[in-house]
Amino acid sequence: MKFDRITVEPGKMNGQPCVRGMRLTVFRVLKLLALYADRAELKREYPDLEDEDIRQVLEYAAAKLPSSERVANA
């Protein structure tokens, strides 16, 4: 899997994975997706966040689950 929108920079956000080098971590986007039931509202609040960013955040998070967890829920 290629995550060209997920970046990790040791000097930024304590090396946490971020979206396109912005100070918006994968973890934060996951929390925002849970908080904002309406994706249009989320995008109004975070206009730099694109649909492909969100898709890659979800896929990246799923890829980080233990492999036994991924198989059990497939």
C-alpha positions in Angstrom: 0.0 0.0 0.0 1.2 3.4 -0.9 0.5 6.2 1.6 1.8 9.3 -0.3 -0.3 11.6 1.9 0.8 10.3 5.2 4.1 11.8 6.3 6.4 11.2 9.3 8.9 13.8 10.2 10.9 13.4 13.4 10.9 17.1 14.1 7.2 17.7 13.5 4.5 16.6 15.9 6.9 14.4 17.8 7.3 12.1 14.8 3.6 11.1 14.7 2.2 10.3 11.2 0.6 13.4 9.7 -1.4 14.3 6.7 0.7 15.9 3.9 3.2 17.4 6.3 0.5 19.5 8.0 0.2 19.6 11.7 -2.8 17.4 11.5 -2.0 13.9 12.8 -3.6 10.6 11.7 -4.9 10.2 15.2 -6.5 13.7 15.2 -8.2 13.0 11.9 -9.6 9.7 13.2 -11.0 11.5 16.2 -12.5 14.2 14.0 -14.2 11.6 11.8 -15.8 10.2 15.0 -16.8 13.6 16.2 -18.2 15.0 12.9 -21.0 12.7 11.7 -21.4 15.1 8.7 -18.3 15.0 6.6 -19.3 18.2 4.9 -19.2 20.0 8.3 -15.7 18.5 8.9 -14.5 19.8 5.6 -15.9 23.2 6.4 -13.9 23.3 9.6 -10.8 21.8 8.0 -10.9 23.0 4.4 -7.4 21.7 3.6 -8.4 18.2 4.4 -9.3 16.4 1.2 -11.3 13.2 0.5 -8.1 11.3 -0.4 -6.5 12.4 2.8 -9.4 10.9 4.8 -9.3 7.7 2.8 -5.6 7.3 3.4 -5.9 8.0 7.1 -8.5 5.3 7.4 -6.4 2.8 5.4 -3.2 3.7 7.2 -4.9 3.2 10.6 -6.3 -0.2 9.4 -2.9 -1.2 8.2 -1.4 -0.6 11.6 -3.8 -3.0 13.4 -2.2 -6.3 14.3 -2.5 -8.7 11.4 -4.6 -11.2 13.5 -7.1 -8.4 14.1 -7.4 -7.7 10.4 -7.9 -11.3 9.5 -10.5 -11.9 12.3 -12.6 -9.0 11.1 -12.4 -9.6 7.4 
